[in-house]
Amino acid sequence: MANYSVSLVLDAKAELGEGVCWDWRSQVLYWVDINRYELHVFDPETNSDRSINVGEYIGTVAPRAGGGLVLGLQHRIVSCDLDTGEMVTLCSLEADRENNRINDGKCGPDGRFWVGTMDLDCQEGAGGFYCVDTDYTMRTILRSVGISNGLCWRSDHSILYYIDLLTRKIDAFDFDAGAGTCANRRPVVDFGDNPGSPDGMNIDAEDKLWVASFGGGCVMRWDPDTGELMQTIELPVTNVTNCAFGGRELDRLYISTARVLRTEEDLAKEPLAGGLFVAEPGVRGVRAFEYGG
């Protein structure tokens, strides 16, 4: 099992860096600092990072096919115009659960926006997993979720991979892109004795899963067909939160990290916590899907 070196691209010192998503049209990386209410746009060509404060928790971001972005804020899905900063609410989500917020989410190959929630105190079973259609209607996919986290789709779109962080497993669903439905949930990866818990996730062109290990200081590559751990990318940061393939050839893996749940003594030992990193893992990723609404 090979190990791969990583480089720091942005010493952001994010409280809770998350939601990394590469926009292949504009060749920029979107990411968020959830606890600071910030949407970020990082341009690797100029090594510049633009920050927009959205005024509330922001868990995830994705491009829209018609232009602009779709964001998952605390209790709502909004469109965002990066040129003007204008945001428009598309639908509400768990507005009756004051202590919940949207966490991770992605657009699927069906053009829908798939997002999950969690309790701010990480109460088990308090979250859910939802599908937002292109007409802004919402359906409940799962209830009684701990911390809804990483998700991605197999290249033939037949399987949705999904993480509830508190289970320390990666599950698979049979996926119907036309109907936007999931069925036959089963575990395909168990973190077992491996360090940390599975957080954000992405998939490469070989249908292998890249999973950030929160509390484990690494990103792991797993084979969902066998449950085998194939590669590990170690980081100088304990709380690794998410990863996404980017670059013109989709051969660079961008990795977000966090400073939350670390003491001042811990942070003195890992001063790059909250930074944005990049690695070259030797495999290409796939384009992020766009929201069709």
Secondary structure per residue as TSV (DSSP state, phi and psi in degrees):
chain	resnum	aa	ss	phi	psi
A	1	M	-	360.0	118.3
A	2	A	-	-82.7	151.0
A	3	N	B	-109.9	150.4
A	4	Y	-	-127.8	143.1
A	5	S	-	-81.1	154.6
A	6	V	E	-125.8	157.0
A	7	S	E	-124.7	145.3
A	8	L	E	-80.8	126.8
A	9	V	E	-106.3	-20.7
A	10	L	E	-154.0	115.4
A	11	D	-	-83.1	70.7
A	12	A	-	-77.9	-24.2
A	13	K	-	50.0	44.5
A	14	A	-	-66.5	142.0
A	15	E	S	-66.1	-48.5
A	16	L	B	-145.4	75.7
A	17	G	E	-64.3	136.4
A	18	E	E	-162.0	-175.8
A	19	G	E	61.1	28.6
A	20	V	E	-63.5	133.4
A	21	C	E	-151.3	123.1
A	22	W	E	-89.1	129.0
A	23	D	E	-96.4	105.1
A	24	W	T	-70.8	-20.8
A	25	R	T	-72.0	-49.9
A	26	S	T	-96.9	-5.0
A	27	Q	T	58.2	44.5
A	28	V	E	-129.7	162.7
A	29	L	E	-109.9	125.2
A	30	Y	E	-93.4	141.4
A	31	W	E	-154.3	167.3
A	32	V	E	-132.0	153.8
A	33	D	E	-111.9	99.4
A	34	I	G	-56.6	-49.8
A	35	N	G	-75.7	-17.9
A	36	R	G	-100.5	6.4
A	37	Y	T	63.2	33.6
A	38	E	E	-114.0	131.6
A	39	L	E	-96.3	133.3
A	40	H	E	-120.5	146.8
A	41	V	E	-125.1	110.8
A	42	F	E	-105.4	126.9
A	43	D	E	-108.6	107.1
A	44	P	T	-68.2	-21.5
A	45	E	T	-67.5	-38.6
A	46	T	T	-106.1	-3.9
A	47	N	T	55.9	37.0
A	48	S	E	-112.1	150.5
A	49	D	E	-132.2	122.6
A	50	R	E	-102.4	135.2
A	51	S	E	-118.5	136.0
A	52	I	E	-125.7	120.5
A	53	N	E	-83.3	120.2
A	54	V	-	-96.3	-1.5
A	55	G	S	83.4	2.4
A	56	E	S	-161.9	171.9
A	57	Y	-	-53.1	138.4
A	58	I	E	-129.6	117.8
A	59	G	E	-97.4	-29.2
A	60	T	E	-158.3	160.7
A	61	V	E	-147.2	145.1
A	62	A	E	-152.2	153.1
A	63	P	E	-74.7	152.6
A	64	R	B	-102.9	141.4
A	65	A	T	-61.6	-30.9
A	66	G	T	-90.2	6.3
A	67	G	S	108.4	150.3
A	68	G	S	80.3	-163.5
A	69	L	E	-128.9	163.7
A	70	V	E	-120.3	134.0
A	71	L	E	-121.1	147.5
A	72	G	E	-103.6	105.5
A	73	L	E	-92.9	-164.9
A	74	Q	S	-58.6	-54.2
A	75	H	S	-127.8	20.4
A	76	R	E	-153.7	154.3
A	77	I	E	-101.6	129.2
A	78	V	E	-130.9	154.0
A	79	S	E	-90.5	152.0
A	80	C	E	-137.6	127.1
A	81	D	-	-96.1	111.8
A	82	L	T	-67.4	-26.6
A	83	D	T	-72.4	-40.2
A	84	T	T	-104.5	-17.7
A	85	G	-	80.7	0.4
A	86	E	-	-67.7	135.7
A	87	M	E	-122.8	138.1
A	88	V	E	-126.7	127.9
A	89	T	E	-71.6	127.7
A	90	L	E	-96.3	-38.7
A	91	C	E	-163.5	161.0
A	92	S	E	-100.6	156.8
A	93	L	-	-145.6	116.9
A	94	E	S	54.3	40.1
A	95	A	T	-63.4	-20.0
A	96	D	T	-85.3	-2.9
A	97	R	-	-112.7	86.7
A	98	E	T	-59.4	-30.9
A	99	N	T	-92.2	8.5
A	100	N	E	-102.3	161.2
A	101	R	E	-149.7	157.5
A	102	I	E	-67.2	137.6
A	103	N	E	-112.0	-114.0
A	104	D	E	-83.6	159.9
A	105	G	E	-173.9	160.4
A	106	K	E	-151.1	158.6
A	107	C	E	-82.9	143.0
A	108	G	-	-98.9	175.7
A	109	P	T	-66.1	-12.4
A	110	D	T	-88.3	0.2
A	111	G	S	80.6	0.4
A	112	R	-	-88.6	163.5
A	113	F	E	-107.3	119.5
A	114	W	E	-107.4	119.4
A	115	V	E	-137.4	152.5
A	116	G	E	-126.6	168.2
A	117	T	E	-128.4	172.0
A	118	M	E	-155.0	160.4
A	119	D	E	-82.8	141.1
A	120	L	T	-61.4	-24.1
A	121	D	T	-99.8	12.8
A	122	C	-	60.9	34.0
A	123	Q	-	-66.2	129.4
A	124	E	T	-65.3	134.2
A	125	G	T	81.4	4.4
A	126	A	-	-88.5	-12.9
A	127	G	E	-99.5	-179.1
A	128	G	E	-149.7	177.5
A	129	F	E	-133.4	132.2
A	130	Y	E	-135.1	159.7
A	131	C	E	-122.3	124.2
A	132	V	E	-103.1	116.4
A	133	D	-	-76.5	173.5
A	134	T	T	-72.6	-13.3
A	135	D	T	-97.9	13.4
A	136	Y	S	74.3	7.3
A	137	T	-	-78.0	153.9
A	138	M	E	-125.2	141.1
A	139	R	E	-124.0	145.2
A	140	T	E	-85.3	126.0
A	141	I	E	-97.0	-46.2
A	142	L	E	-136.9	144.1
A	143	R	E	-113.3	171.9
A	144	S	E	57.4	45.0
A	145	V	E	-93.6	143.8
A	146	G	S	-76.3	-79.9
A	147	I	B	-127.0	100.5
A	148	S	E	-66.4	126.1
A	149	N	E	-134.6	-135.5
A	150	G	E	-56.1	148.8
A	151	L	E	-153.0	151.3
A	152	C	E	-166.3	169.5
A	153	W	E	-121.2	142.3
A	154	R	-	-63.4	154.0
A	155	S	T	-61.6	-28.8
A	156	D	T	-89.4	5.8
A	157	H	S	65.0	16.5
A	158	S	-	-87.3	-15.6
A	159	I	E	-134.4	135.0
A	160	L	E	-104.9	125.0
A	161	Y	E	-97.4	140.6
A	162	Y	E	-146.5	142.7
A	163	I	E	-121.7	127.1
A	164	D	E	-105.3	108.6
A	165	L	G	-53.0	-37.6
A	166	L	G	-68.8	-18.4
A	167	T	G	-82.7	-19.1
A	168	R	T	58.9	33.2
A	169	K	E	-134.9	160.4
A	170	I	E	-110.0	127.0
A	171	D	E	-106.4	158.4
A	172	A	E	-120.6	144.7
A	173	F	E	-123.6	144.5
A	174	D	E	-70.0	131.6
A	175	F	E	-118.4	132.3
A	176	D	E	-112.7	103.9
A	177	A	T	-66.8	-34.3
A	178	G	T	-65.5	-45.8
A	179	A	T	-86.5	-19.0
A	180	G	T	67.5	45.6
A	181	T	E	-126.3	157.5
A	182	C	E	-125.1	146.7
A	183	A	E	-152.5	164.8
A	184	N	E	58.9	57.7
A	185	R	E	-66.7	132.7
A	186	R	E	-153.0	149.7
A	187	P	E	-76.7	140.3
A	188	V	E	-120.7	-21.3
A	189	V	E	-137.6	132.6
A	190	D	E	-116.6	123.4
A	191	F	-	-65.3	-26.9
A	192	G	T	50.1	-122.7
A	193	D	T	-86.5	1.0
A	194	N	S	-69.1	152.6
A	195	P	S	-71.8	147.9
A	196	G	S	74.8	-165.8
A	197	S	E	-132.9	148.0
A	198	P	E	-69.0	128.5
A	199	D	E	-116.1	-119.6
A	200	G	E	-68.1	155.7
A	201	M	E	-146.6	150.3
A	202	N	E	-144.0	172.5
A	203	I	E	-127.9	146.4
A	204	D	B	-101.3	-179.3
A	205	A	T	-70.0	-10.2
A	206	E	T	-102.0	12.4
A	207	D	S	62.9	32.9
A	208	K	-	-103.5	149.9
A	209	L	E	-97.7	132.1
A	210	W	E	-108.6	120.3
A	211	V	E	-127.0	126.2
A	212	A	E	-75.5	135.1
A	213	S	E	-102.8	104.3
A	214	F	E	-75.7	119.8
A	215	G	T	90.1	-6.3
A	216	G	T	-110.6	-7.6
A	217	G	T	67.1	30.7
A	218	C	E	-161.1	169.2
A	219	V	E	-116.2	134.7
A	220	M	E	-115.2	143.6
A	221	R	E	-105.1	122.7
A	222	W	E	-118.5	147.4
A	223	D	E	-94.8	110.2
A	224	P	T	-71.5	-14.3
A	225	D	T	-80.5	-29.0
A	226	T	T	-116.4	-15.3
A	227	G	T	78.2	10.3
A	228	E	E	-82.6	137.7
A	229	L	E	-81.9	120.9
A	230	M	E	-102.1	-41.3
A	231	Q	E	-145.3	157.5
A	232	T	E	-137.2	132.2
A	233	I	E	-111.4	112.8
A	234	E	E	-84.9	141.9
A	235	L	-	-122.7	156.2
A	236	P	S	-83.8	30.6
A	237	V	-	-141.1	136.9
A	238	T	S	-74.1	-47.2
A	239	N	B	-94.9	94.5
A	240	V	E	-97.0	129.2
A	241	T	E	-113.0	-34.5
A	242	N	E	-162.0	168.1
A	243	C	E	-155.4	150.7
A	244	A	E	-153.8	139.8
A	245	F	E	-76.7	139.6
A	246	G	E	-149.6	-169.9
A	247	G	S	88.9	163.7
A	248	R	T	-61.5	-29.9
A	249	E	T	-102.8	5.5
A	250	L	S	53.4	37.1
A	251	D	-	-110.7	10.2
A	252	R	E	-115.6	136.4
A	253	L	E	-107.0	110.2
A	254	Y	E	-86.1	138.5
A	255	I	E	-133.1	126.7
A	256	S	E	-99.4	154.2
A	257	T	E	-140.4	176.8
A	258	A	B	-143.5	157.4
A	259	R	-	-105.1	-7.8
A	260	V	T	-63.4	152.1
A	261	L	T	63.2	22.1
A	262	R	-	-119.6	136.3
A	263	T	-	-78.5	167.3
A	264	E	H	-58.9	-36.1
A	265	E	H	-65.7	-41.8
A	266	D	H	-60.5	-46.1
A	267	L	H	-67.8	-27.8
A	268	A	H	-65.5	-28.5
A	269	K	H	-86.6	-20.5
A	270	E	-	-132.4	73.2
A	271	P	T	-63.7	-16.4
A	272	L	T	-90.1	4.8
A	273	A	T	-55.9	137.8
A	274	G	T	87.5	0.8
A	275	G	-	-81.9	164.7
A	276	L	E	-104.4	127.5
A	277	F	E	-119.3	165.6
A	278	V	E	-140.5	145.5
A	279	A	E	-134.6	159.8
A	280	E	-	-115.3	94.2
A	281	P	-	-81.4	-2.5
A	282	G	S	84.9	12.1
A	283	V	S	-145.0	153.1
A	284	R	-	-95.1	154.0
A	285	G	B	-96.9	-163.6
A	286	V	-	-125.5	159.7
A	287	R	-	-66.4	143.0
A	288	A	-	-69.3	140.3
A	289	F	-	-75.2	154.8
A	290	E	-	-109.1	149.8
A	291	Y	B	-75.1	130.4
A	292	G	-	-88.7	-0.4
A	293	G	-	-92.2	360.0
